[in-house]
Amino acid sequence: MIRRLLAAAGLLTLAACAQQPAAPAAAQDTRPDPLPGTRLSVEQLKAQMFHVSAGQRLKATWPGGATVAVGLSFDVDNATAALSTGTIDYEILSRGEYGAVDGLPRILRMLDRQQVPASFFIPAASALLHPAMITKIQGTKQQHEIGVHGWIHERLPVLNNEQEEQRLLNLSIETLTRMTGRRPVGYRAPSWKFSGWTMGQVKAAGFLYDSSLMASDDPYEILLDGKPTGVVELPIERILDDAPYFGGNADGSMPSVGQVYEVFRSEFDVAYDEGGLYLLTMHPHYIGHRSRMAMLERLVEYIKQKPGVWFATHEQIANHVKPLIGR
């Protein structure tokens, strides 16, 4: 009897379970891991950290006994950053076009007045959309430099395609070589963003220098997977870039050019005291506006009144420090 009762109870339990809806399968979490580095070994972290890294610092004695080297650079993006993403917003595109229409000519006039050279990094598509820019840069009294800044200001980590990145780099070099009559020797990555392939391609292309990285205040040789590349890095810094103050996410929300002037001047003062390198990165569609150009000219005049300042293109600076490699 007991056995029959237990069996009956078991049957009742199984039947009850059979009547219950099946539990749903656990949903698979497809979200990307927000902290993948937590599971990597130190060796794996080293491979990531030092794929592209700083090698020998190239602390130089500047020509003519100068105390400091000053390099003014302008990234002539115009509207290419928007065009690269398919953004067809003519308020944004017209703000970019301002760089070609008014910004760049105003910059060139100021550089002629102050008699200082500069380096212009130009996305090749930007040059093709406004080819008169090349003529204007090359037609001034100063010997300005033109360098590579991608094809259409593409973000290389987003592109994430080795073959396509190589195609765009080749196209950029070929276009600017044809338009300027000289193969560029300097490279600056669009948005200063490298992919895992960028440095290898820059080295293979034979560039004298890159100006996209931030590992030092002074020039240094770039290492690729721990090995010297022979490529000079002329480091940049967001503190010394007009975009965080006047463009991009700021969207023109920094009306006080005086505050930006104080930052730029203070950075120069320390570079001067240290006998180092001072590089500014600017954009014609940001810095080229009237009050901002007045601020930049004021800064150039302040720098010029200091004894022992060497204004030079990035190419001149890189050529000067490259012989230090391996010493």
C-alpha positions as CSV (number, residue, x, y, z in Angstrom):
1,M,0.0,0.0,0.0
2,I,2.8,2.4,0.9
3,R,4.6,1.6,-2.3
4,R,1.4,2.3,-4.3
5,L,0.8,5.6,-2.5
6,L,4.4,6.7,-3.1
7,A,4.2,5.7,-6.8
8,A,0.9,7.6,-7.1
9,A,2.5,10.6,-5.5
10,G,5.4,10.4,-7.9
11,L,3.1,10.1,-10.8
12,L,1.1,13.1,-9.6
13,T,4.4,15.1,-9.3
14,L,5.6,14.2,-12.7
15,A,2.2,15.0,-14.2
16,A,2.1,18.4,-12.4
17,C,5.6,19.2,-13.8
18,A,4.6,18.2,-17.2
19,Q,1.7,20.7,-17.1
20,Q,4.1,23.6,-16.3
21,P,5.4,25.8,-19.1
22,A,9.0,25.1,-19.9
23,A,11.4,27.7,-18.5
24,P,12.8,30.0,-21.2
25,A,16.3,29.5,-22.3
26,A,18.7,32.1,-20.9
27,A,19.2,34.9,-23.4
28,Q,22.8,35.1,-24.7
29,D,24.5,38.4,-23.7
30,T,25.8,39.8,-27.0
31,R,27.0,43.1,-25.6
32,P,30.7,43.7,-26.0
33,D,32.8,43.1,-22.9
34,P,33.4,46.6,-21.4
35,L,36.6,45.4,-19.6
36,P,38.4,42.9,-21.8
37,G,41.8,43.9,-20.4
38,T,41.0,42.5,-17.0
39,R,41.5,39.0,-18.4
40,L,44.7,39.6,-20.3
41,S,48.1,38.5,-19.2
42,V,50.9,41.0,-18.6
43,E,52.5,39.8,-21.8
44,Q,49.3,40.4,-23.7
45,L,49.0,43.8,-22.2
46,K,52.6,44.6,-23.2
47,A,51.9,43.5,-26.8
48,Q,49.0,46.0,-26.9
49,M,50.7,48.8,-25.0
50,F,53.9,48.7,-27.0
51,H,52.7,47.8,-30.5
52,V,53.3,51.5,-31.2
53,S,55.4,53.3,-28.6
54,A,58.1,55.8,-27.8
55,G,61.7,55.0,-28.4
56,Q,64.7,57.2,-28.2
57,R,63.9,60.8,-27.2
58,L,65.5,63.1,-29.7
59,K,66.4,66.1,-27.5
60,A,68.1,68.5,-29.8
61,T,70.3,71.6,-29.8
62,W,68.4,73.9,-32.2
63,P,69.9,75.6,-35.2
64,G,71.8,78.8,-34.7
65,G,71.8,78.3,-30.9
66,A,68.0,78.8,-30.7
67,T,66.4,78.1,-27.4
68,V,63.1,76.6,-28.7
69,A,61.7,75.2,-31.9
70,V,58.2,76.4,-32.8
71,G,56.1,74.5,-35.4
72,L,52.7,75.9,-36.4
73,S,50.5,73.3,-38.1
74,F,47.1,73.5,-39.7
75,D,44.8,70.5,-40.4
76,V,42.9,71.6,-43.5
77,D,39.9,69.3,-42.9
78,N,37.2,71.6,-44.0
79,A,34.0,69.4,-44.3
80,T,35.7,66.1,-44.9
81,A,35.1,64.7,-41.4
82,A,31.3,65.1,-41.9
83,L,31.5,63.8,-45.5
84,S,33.3,60.7,-44.4
85,T,30.3,59.7,-42.3
86,G,27.8,60.5,-44.9
87,T,26.5,63.6,-43.0
88,I,24.7,65.8,-45.5
89,D,23.8,68.6,-43.1
90,Y,24.6,71.9,-44.9
91,E,24.9,73.9,-41.7
92,I,27.8,71.6,-40.8
93,L,29.2,71.4,-44.4
94,S,29.1,75.2,-44.8
95,R,31.0,75.6,-41.5
96,G,33.7,73.3,-42.9
97,E,33.7,75.2,-46.2
98,Y,34.5,78.3,-44.3
99,G,38.0,76.9,-43.9
100,A,38.6,77.0,-47.6
101,V,36.8,80.3,-48.4
102,D,37.9,82.6,-45.6
103,G,39.9,80.7,-43.0
104,L,42.9,79.5,-45.0
105,P,43.4,82.8,-46.8
106,R,43.3,84.7,-43.5
107,I,45.9,82.3,-42.0
108,L,48.2,82.7,-45.0
109,R,48.0,86.5,-44.9
110,M,48.9,86.4,-41.2
111,L,51.9,84.1,-41.8
112,D,53.2,86.4,-44.5
113,R,52.9,89.4,-42.3
114,Q,54.8,87.6,-39.5
115,Q,57.2,86.0,-41.9
116,V,56.9,82.5,-40.4
117,P,56.4,79.1,-42.1
118,A,53.9,76.5,-41.3
119,S,52.9,72.9,-42.1
120,F,49.5,72.1,-43.6
121,F,48.1,68.6,-43.3
122,I,45.4,68.1,-45.9
123,P,43.0,65.2,-46.5
124,A,43.4,64.5,-50.2
125,A,39.7,64.8,-50.8
126,S,39.7,68.2,-49.2
127,A,42.4,69.3,-51.6
128,L,40.4,68.0,-54.6
129,L,37.2,69.7,-53.5
130,H,39.0,73.0,-53.1
131,P,42.1,72.8,-55.4
132,A,42.8,76.5,-55.1
133,M,44.0,75.9,-51.6
134,I,47.1,74.2,-52.8
135,T,47.8,77.1,-55.2
136,K,47.3,79.6,-52.4
137,I,49.6,77.8,-49.9
138,Q,52.3,77.4,-52.5
139,G,51.9,81.0,-53.8
140,T,52.8,82.7,-50.5
141,K,56.2,84.3,-49.6
142,Q,56.9,81.5,-47.0
143,Q,58.1,78.0,-47.8
144,H,55.2,76.2,-46.3
145,E,54.9,72.4,-46.1
146,I,52.0,70.2,-47.2
147,G,51.6,66.8,-45.5
148,V,49.2,63.8,-45.6
149,H,46.1,63.7,-43.4
150,G,44.2,60.8,-44.9
151,W,41.9,60.6,-47.8
152,I,38.6,62.0,-46.4
153,H,39.4,62.3,-42.7
154,E,38.4,58.7,-42.2
155,R,38.7,57.3,-38.7
156,L,41.0,54.3,-39.2
157,P,39.9,52.2,-36.2
158,V,36.3,52.6,-37.4
159,L,37.4,51.6,-40.9
160,N,39.1,48.6,-39.4
161,N,40.2,47.2,-42.8
162,E,43.9,46.7,-43.6
163,Q,43.5,46.6,-47.4
164,E,41.2,49.6,-47.5
165,E,43.4,51.6,-45.2
166,Q,46.4,50.9,-47.5
167,R,44.4,51.9,-50.6
168,L,43.3,55.2,-49.1
169,L,46.9,55.9,-47.9
170,N,48.3,55.2,-51.4
171,L,45.6,57.4,-53.0
172,S,46.3,60.2,-50.6
173,I,50.0,60.2,-51.3
174,E,49.5,60.0,-55.1
175,T,46.9,62.8,-55.1
176,L,48.9,65.2,-53.0
177,T,52.1,64.4,-54.9
178,R,50.3,65.2,-58.2
179,M,48.7,68.4,-56.9
180,T,51.8,69.8,-55.1
181,G,54.6,68.5,-57.4
182,R,56.4,66.9,-54.5
183,R,55.8,63.7,-52.5
184,P,54.9,64.6,-48.9
185,V,57.3,63.5,-46.2
186,G,55.0,64.0,-43.2
187,Y,52.0,62.1,-42.0
188,R,49.3,63.0,-39.5
189,A,46.5,60.4,-38.9
190,P,42.9,61.7,-39.3
191,S,41.7,62.6,-35.8
192,W,45.1,61.4,-34.6
193,K,43.7,57.8,-34.5
194,F,45.8,54.8,-35.5
195,S,44.6,51.4,-36.3
196,G,46.7,48.3,-35.7
197,W,48.1,48.6,-39.2
198,T,48.7,52.3,-39.5
199,M,52.3,52.5,-38.2
200,G,53.5,49.7,-40.3
201,Q,52.0,51.3,-43.4
202,V,53.5,54.7,-42.5
203,K,56.9,53.1,-42.2
204,A,56.6,51.2,-45.4
205,A,55.6,54.3,-47.3
206,G,58.9,55.9,-46.3
207,F,57.6,58.9,-44.4
208,L,60.2,61.0,-42.6
209,Y,58.0,61.7,-39.6
210,D,54.6,61.3,-38.1
211,S,52.7,63.9,-36.0
212,S,49.8,62.0,-34.4
213,L,51.1,60.7,-31.0
214,M,51.6,62.1,-27.5
215,A,54.2,60.1,-25.6
216,S,56.6,63.0,-25.0
217,D,57.0,66.8,-25.2
218,D,60.1,66.2,-27.3
219,P,60.6,64.5,-30.7
220,Y,61.3,60.8,-30.4
221,E,61.8,57.7,-32.6
222,I,58.7,55.5,-33.0
223,L,59.0,51.8,-32.0
224,L,56.8,49.2,-33.7
225,D,56.5,46.0,-31.7
226,G,59.6,47.2,-29.8
227,K,61.7,47.7,-32.8
228,P,63.1,51.0,-34.1
229,T,61.3,52.3,-37.2
230,G,63.6,55.2,-38.1
231,V,60.4,57.4,-38.2
232,V,60.5,60.6,-36.2
233,E,57.5,61.5,-34.0
234,L,56.7,65.2,-33.6
235,P,54.3,64.9,-30.8
236,I,51.1,66.8,-30.6
237,E,48.8,67.5,-27.6
238,R,45.1,68.3,-27.2
239,I,45.9,71.2,-24.9
240,L,47.7,72.7,-27.9
241,D,44.8,72.1,-30.3
242,D,42.1,74.6,-31.2
243,A,39.4,72.0,-31.7
244,P,38.7,71.2,-28.0
245,Y,38.1,74.9,-27.4
246,F,36.4,76.1,-30.6
247,G,35.0,73.1,-32.5
248,G,34.0,69.5,-32.3
249,N,32.1,68.8,-29.1
250,A,32.7,72.4,-28.0
251,D,30.7,73.5,-31.0
252,G,31.9,77.1,-30.6
253,S,31.0,77.3,-26.9
254,M,34.4,78.9,-25.9
255,P,33.8,82.5,-26.8
256,S,36.7,83.8,-24.7
257,V,39.8,83.7,-27.0
258,G,41.7,85.3,-24.1
259,Q,41.5,82.1,-22.1
260,V,42.8,80.0,-25.0
261,Y,45.6,82.5,-25.5
262,E,46.7,82.1,-21.9
263,V,46.8,78.3,-22.2
264,F,48.8,78.5,-25.5
265,R,51.2,81.1,-24.1
266,S,51.8,79.3,-20.8
267,E,52.6,76.1,-22.7
268,F,55.1,78.1,-24.9
269,D,56.7,79.7,-21.8
270,V,57.5,76.3,-20.3
271,A,58.8,74.9,-23.6
272,Y,61.0,77.9,-23.9
273,D,62.4,77.4,-20.3
274,E,63.0,73.8,-21.0
275,G,64.7,74.4,-24.4
276,G,62.2,72.1,-26.1
277,L,59.7,71.8,-28.9
278,Y,56.4,73.7,-29.1
279,L,53.8,72.5,-31.7
280,L,50.4,74.0,-32.2
281,T,47.6,72.2,-34.1
282,M,44.9,74.3,-35.6
283,H,42.1,74.1,-38.2
284,P,41.3,76.8,-40.7
285,H,37.5,76.3,-40.2
286,Y,38.0,76.9,-36.4
287,I,41.0,79.2,-35.9
288,G,40.4,81.1,-39.2
289,H,37.6,83.3,-37.7
290,R,38.4,87.0,-37.1
291,S,38.7,87.1,-33.3
292,R,40.6,83.8,-33.2
293,M,43.0,84.8,-35.8
294,A,43.7,88.0,-34.0
295,M,44.5,85.9,-30.9
296,L,46.8,83.6,-32.9
297,E,48.7,86.6,-34.4
298,R,49.0,88.1,-30.9
299,L,50.5,84.8,-29.8
300,V,53.0,84.7,-32.7
301,E,54.1,88.2,-31.9
302,Y,54.6,87.3,-28.2
303,I,56.7,84.3,-29.2
304,K,58.7,86.3,-31.7
305,Q,59.8,88.9,-29.1
306,K,61.6,86.2,-27.2
307,P,65.3,85.8,-28.2
308,G,66.3,82.4,-29.7
309,V,63.1,81.2,-31.3
310,W,63.3,79.0,-34.4
311,F,60.1,78.9,-36.4
312,A,60.2,75.9,-38.7
313,T,58.1,73.5,-40.6
314,H,57.6,70.0,-39.2
315,E,59.7,68.7,-42.1
316,Q,62.6,71.0,-41.0
317,I,62.3,70.0,-37.4
318,A,62.2,66.3,-38.3
319,N,65.2,66.6,-40.6
320,H,67.1,68.4,-37.8
321,V,66.5,65.7,-35.1
322,K,66.7,62.5,-37.3
323,P,70.5,62.3,-37.2
324,L,70.2,61.8,-33.5
325,I,68.6,58.4,-34.0
326,G,71.0,55.7,-32.8
327,R,73.5,58.0,-31.1
